[in-house]
């Protein structure tokens, strides 16, 4: 597994838990001092090193269910599809998941909820990707409008 310094750990947590992770490095330092977050503490500029598994264990504190199923965006299959501009309609709908899971008698309630959370997170990643596209289009739209306005001003001078 990977190891992170404090800054990297903060970015990682905010990638897997964008709405609930701590936003300040001092929060992680305090968690290390209090024993809430395991880390190899090194003096001076070397700083603390945090194992990924310890960071994931600590991150459960920031989830309602205690289960972290999100992947960093660069490793998330959906984000890879978005970045490669592939069809996003391959995400199963809730009814499809319920039917597929209902056909398996070996799944307990926790496994079922994990599957629901995984699929829900895929939909959330799709929403984020679409919002990013909308934001980029809005910037392009504003640039077009600015150019049109500049032309209108110049035309109005004649």
Order of alpha helices (4+ residues) and beta strands (2+ residues): beta-alpha-alpha-beta-alpha-alpha-alpha-alpha
